[in-house]
Amino acid sequence: MDYKGLGNIFKGVTSSGAWVCFDKFNRLIPEVLSVCTVQFKAVCDGIASESVRICVEGDKIMLDPTCGSFITMNPGYLG
């Protein structure tokens, strides 16, 4: 999974109000995890400020505040 793929997932989830669960999130390489954090923060900030639209990866998208993102991690996995 690369940051563009995750960005597309966030765009779809955010605009539709869907929920998503990312499994074994700690398996992402640090570079992708870093960009994903910025994408996720844009969604959280938009919800907190009650925005109607947010910017994810340079695209303005509608924000449905009922969207949700969850992760699972396996702390025993070292890479």
Secondary structure as the mmCIF struct_conf table of DSSP 4:
data_model
#
loop_
_struct_conf.conf_type_id
_struct_conf.id
_struct_conf.beg_label_comp_id
_struct_conf.beg_label_asym_id
_struct_conf.beg_label_seq_id
_struct_conf.end_label_comp_id
_struct_conf.end_label_asym_id
_struct_conf.end_label_seq_id
HELX_RH_AL_P HELX_RH_AL_P1 TYR A 3 SER A 16
TURN_TY1_P TURN_TY1_P1 GLY A 17 GLY A 17
STRN STRN1 TRP A 19 PHE A 22
BEND BEND1 ASP A 23 LYS A 24
HELX_RH_3T_P HELX_RH_3T_P1 PHE A 25 ARG A 27
BEND BEND2 LEU A 28 LEU A 28
HELX_RH_AL_P HELX_RH_AL_P2 PRO A 30 ALA A 48
TURN_TY1_P TURN_TY1_P2 SER A 49 GLU A 50
BEND BEND3 VAL A 52 VAL A 52
STRN STRN2 ARG A 53 VAL A 56
TURN_TY1_P TURN_TY1_P3 GLU A 57 GLY A 58
STRN STRN3 ASP A 59 MET A 62
TURN_TY1_P TURN_TY1_P4 PRO A 65 THR A 66
STRN STRN4 GLY A 68 ILE A 71
TURN_TY1_P TURN_TY1_P5 PRO A 75 GLY A 76
#
